[in-house]
């Protein structure tokens, strides 16, 4: 099985809005609405240093044309939609 995590720029939901894609052989830890994503280590996009997750969509397909699963059976994609969050200590301390 292929696992893919796609993070979208604030306010976007189509493929042109993808800002980062991660692929793994094992499932990613759960990401939930309200979680914060720090993007400072991503060299290509520092316009939004801190993002808040506003929605998570699961896309599961039965065939994978490209990826790490040699059998090409199942792909699980997590689409993470975001909004910009203030990059402050206060944002991180809110419950």
Buried (B, 14 or more C-beta within 10 A) or exposed (E): BBBBBBBBBBEEEEEEBBBBEEBEEEEEEEBEEEEBBEBEEBEEEEEBBBBBBBEBEEEEEEEBEEBEBEEEEBBBBBBBBBEBBEBEEEEEEEE
